[in-house]
Amino acid sequence: MLVERLTQQLGKPTQGLWGWLVTRFLKKKNKLLEVNAVKLCDIQPENVVLEVGFGPGLGLQEAARCLTHPRGKLYGLDYSDYMYNVASRRLQADIQTGKVTLFLGSVEHIPLEDNVVDRVFHCNCYYFWPDLRAGSKEIYRVMKPGGLMVTTLNLEALKKIVAAGLLKHTQWPPEPYMAVLHDTGFVDVRLEDKQDKGISFQAIFATANKP
């Protein structure tokens, strides 16, 4: 019961003690992955960028620093009310200027037009999607031709979490996700081993192949 509750909270933190604990956990464990996802995206100053599953907003904060051109725009999507409120406070200044816009909702219904996003990134996220194919198709829809998506994860840590009983009934292995990306229309879908500050992690790259 406790393990199932924790898995639910990792996917969708809620207000209260559980949400506070998960936020602290994500700040500690996800920061390196968030920062590196932004770096690997090679965000340009005028890009339009989307983070899916932004959590407490650490990746958003990092990406916002890269968007120094007036045309640069950052969107974030998360389906946790609690995380939406936490990130909104963190990004308050950039939200007020219009540089950042946050959405509360599911990856299956991204409130953006077709072909508008240059870069997409997400960390420790896709395993909680209710439908990998629907989520991937929706991300592909909003991306510009040639747009790049980067997903960061730590497979070693994930395997330990799964061995402890967490993430049951989730699609955490990267191979099914990568296969869905390929079927959706992404090309150059690949998994690379990376390292930062002595910590090993993985990054999945995918490019939107559109005419």
Residue pairs with C-beta under 8 A, 6 or more apart in sequence:
3 164
3 165
3 166
3 168
4 168
5 18
6 166
7 166
7 167
7 168
7 170
9 18
9 19
9 21
9 22
10 22
10 25
10 128
10 166
10 167
11 128
11 170
12 79
12 80
12 128
13 19
13 22
13 23
13 55
13 80
13 82
13 83
14 80
14 81
14 82
15 81
15 82
19 82
23 55
23 56
23 82
23 83
23 86
26 55
26 56
26 58
27 56
27 58
29 157
30 55
30 58
30 59
30 123
30 124
31 58
32 196
32 197
32 199
32 201
33 123
33 124
33 152
33 153
33 154
33 201
34 58
34 59
34 62
34 123
34 152
35 58
35 59
35 62
35 196
36 152
36 194
36 196
36 201
36 203
37 59
37 121
37 122
37 123
37 150
37 151
37 152
37 203
38 59
38 62
38 63
38 66
38 121
40 121
40 150
40 152
40 194
40 203
40 205
41 49
41 63
41 119
41 120
41 121
41 148
41 150
42 119
42 148
43 49
43 63
43 66
43 67
43 118
43 119
44 66
44 69
44 118
45 66
45 67
45 68
45 69
45 72
46 67
46 69
46 70
46 71
46 72
47 66
47 67
47 72
47 73
47 118
47 119
48 72
48 73
48 74
48 75
48 116
48 117
48 118
48 119
48 144
49 63
49 66
49 67
49 72
49 73
49 74
49 75
49 117
49 118
49 119
49 120
49 121
50 74
50 75
50 76
50 77
50 110
50 112
50 117
50 119
50 120
50 121
50 139
50 142
51 59
51 60
51 63
51 74
51 75
51 76
51 77
51 120
51 121
51 122
52 77
52 78
52 107
52 120
52 121
52 122
52 125
52 135
52 139
53 77
53 78
53 107
53 122
53 123
53 124
53 125
53 128
54 60
54 76
54 77
54 78
54 83
54 87
54 102
55 78
55 80
55 83
55 86
55 87
55 123
56 83
56 86
56 87
56 90
57 76
57 83
57 86
57 87
57 88
57 90
57 91
59 121
59 123
60 74
60 76
60 87
60 90
60 91
60 100
60 102
61 90
61 91
63 74
63 121
64 74
64 91
64 94
64 99
64 100
66 72
67 73
67 74
67 99
72 99
73 99
73 101
74 94
74 99
74 100
74 101
75 100
75 101
75 102
75 103
75 112
75 117
76 87
76 91
76 100
76 101
76 102
76 103
77 102
77 103
77 105
77 107
77 110
78 84
78 87
78 102
78 103
78 104
79 104
79 105
79 106
79 107
81 104
84 102
84 104
87 102
88 95
88 102
91 100
91 102
94 100
95 101
95 102
103 110
103 111
105 111
106 130
106 135
107 129
107 134
107 135
107 138
107 139
108 129
108 130
108 131
108 134
108 135
108 138
109 138
110 138
110 139
110 141
110 142
112 142
113 142
114 141
114 142
115 142
115 143
115 144
115 145
115 210
116 142
116 144
117 142
117 143
117 144
117 147
118 143
118 144
118 147
118 148
119 147
119 148
119 149
119 150
120 139
120 142
120 143
120 147
120 148
120 149
120 150
121 149
121 150
121 151
121 152
122 151
123 151
123 152
123 153
124 152
124 153
125 151
126 132
126 135
126 151
126 171
126 177
127 167
127 170
127 171
127 172
128 170
129 135
129 171
132 171
132 176
132 177
132 180
133 180
133 183
133 184
136 177
136 180
136 181
136 184
136 186
137 184
139 149
140 184
140 185
140 186
140 208
143 149
143 208
143 210
144 208
144 210
145 208
145 209
145 210
145 211
146 207
146 208
146 210
147 207
147 208
148 205
148 206
148 207
148 208
149 181
149 186
149 205
149 206
149 207
149 208
150 203
150 204
150 205
151 177
151 203
151 204
151 206
152 194
152 201
152 202
152 203
152 204
153 174
153 201
153 202
153 203
153 204
154 199
154 200
154 201
154 202
155 174
155 201
155 202
156 200
158 167
158 172
161 167
162 172
171 177
174 191
174 202
174 204
177 204
178 189
178 190
178 191
178 204
178 206
181 189
181 204
181 206
182 189
185 208
185 209
185 210
186 206
186 207
186 208
186 209
187 206
187 207
187 209
188 205
188 206
188 207
189 204
189 205
189 206
190 204
190 205
191 202
191 203
191 204
192 202
192 203
192 204
192 205
193 200
193 201
193 202
194 200
194 201
194 202
194 203
195 201
